[in-house]
Amino acid sequence: MLKVAKFLRLPESTVFGVSTFYAQFKFSPTGRKKVRLCRGTACHVRGAPRILDEVEKHLGIKPGETTDDLEHSLETIACFGSCALAPVIVVDDNVYGRMTPKKVAQILGNAKSN
């Protein structure tokens, strides 16, 4: 951030303030594959908490974390707008609807954190 602040001729605190405001800026490495789970109302009612538990168990990480091998990052999202498919997870650009705990293993394969 210091280099960016110098380049922009701004105080480092200003650059830090902007970078912490937007969720798209990350301060630690993220995984090659992004696993996002919807926590909207429809998904919640249709079992998103169970799906999240299974994803956490399968990957060995919690939302906001990345596996040690930097293969997967897990995020929760307020709503994808795919309520008819609830519960939904998105892995990279692939949307998986009507999720069940059993489908988690099929979609994530043998991914496990170390």
C-alpha positions as a printed Julia matrix, in Angstrom:
114×3 Matrix{Float64}:
   0.0     0.0     0.0
   2.93    2.28    0.62
   3.99    2.0    -3.03
   0.46    2.76   -4.21
   0.21    5.74   -1.85
   3.54    7.11   -3.07
   2.58    6.61   -6.7
  -0.77    8.36   -6.2
   0.78   10.98   -3.91
  -1.76   10.22   -1.2
  -1.38    9.43    2.48
  -1.05    5.7     3.15
  -4.06    5.97    5.48
  -6.24    7.06    2.54
  -5.19    4.07    0.45
  -5.74    1.77    3.43
  -9.18    3.3     4.07
 -10.3     2.66    0.5
  -8.85   -0.86    0.42
 -10.62   -1.87    3.63
 -13.94   -0.38    2.51
 -14.35   -2.57   -0.59
 -14.7    -6.34   -0.13
 -12.98   -6.99   -3.48
  -9.59   -5.95   -2.07
  -7.88   -8.81   -0.27
  -4.98   -8.65    2.19
  -4.08  -12.31    2.0
  -3.86  -14.77   -0.9
  -7.08  -16.36   -2.1
  -7.55  -19.84   -3.49
  -7.49  -20.78   -7.16
 -11.11  -21.89   -6.85
 -13.69  -19.61   -5.23
 -16.52  -21.41   -3.46
 -19.42  -19.07   -2.71
 -22.5   -20.1    -0.78
 -25.77  -18.17   -0.84
 -27.22  -17.27    2.54
 -30.33  -15.51    1.24
 -33.74  -16.22    2.72
 -34.81  -18.87    0.2
 -31.47  -20.69    0.47
 -31.51  -20.45    4.27
 -35.02  -21.89    4.51
 -34.11  -24.69    2.1
 -31.02  -25.82    3.99
 -28.06  -23.5     3.32
 -26.78  -23.87    6.92
 -26.44  -27.65    6.43
 -24.73  -27.09    3.08
 -22.31  -24.61    4.65
 -21.52  -27.08    7.44
 -20.74  -29.75    4.84
 -18.54  -27.42    2.75
 -16.64  -26.35    5.88
 -16.15  -29.99    6.87
 -15.09  -31.0     3.36
 -12.59  -28.16    2.86
 -11.54  -27.73    6.48
 -12.07  -23.95    6.39
 -14.65  -21.37    7.45
 -16.1   -18.49    5.38
 -13.41  -15.9     4.65
 -10.63  -18.5     4.81
  -8.46  -20.24    2.22
  -7.13  -23.79    2.31
  -3.45  -24.14    3.18
  -2.67  -25.33   -0.35
  -4.31  -22.14   -1.76
  -6.65  -24.32   -3.81
 -10.02  -23.15   -2.37
 -11.42  -20.01   -0.76
 -14.84  -20.02    0.9
 -17.2   -17.05    0.96
 -20.83  -16.54    1.86
 -22.93  -14.17   -0.22
 -26.15  -12.41    0.82
 -28.05  -13.52   -2.31
 -27.26  -14.74   -5.82
 -30.77  -14.13   -7.11
 -31.23  -17.81   -7.98
 -33.95  -18.42   -5.44
 -35.78  -20.99   -7.58
 -32.65  -23.17   -7.36
 -32.18  -22.79   -3.6
 -29.95  -23.69   -1.89
 -27.19  -22.57   -4.25
 -23.4   -22.65   -4.28
 -21.18  -21.21   -6.99
 -17.73  -22.64   -7.66
 -15.81  -20.2    -9.84
 -18.42  -19.46  -12.54
 -20.44  -22.68  -12.18
 -23.81  -22.44  -10.41
 -25.03  -25.52   -8.54
 -28.63  -25.45   -7.39
 -30.85  -27.62   -5.23
 -27.8   -28.51   -3.19
 -27.71  -31.32   -0.69
 -24.88  -32.32    1.66
 -24.25  -35.35   -0.56
 -23.83  -33.14   -3.66
 -21.11  -31.11   -1.91
 -18.69  -34.05   -2.06
 -19.54  -34.65   -5.72
 -18.93  -31.03   -6.67
 -15.82  -30.41   -4.6
 -14.33  -33.81   -5.35
 -11.54  -34.93   -3.08
 -10.61  -31.41   -1.99
  -9.42  -31.36    1.61
  -7.33  -28.87    3.5
  -4.04  -30.09    4.99
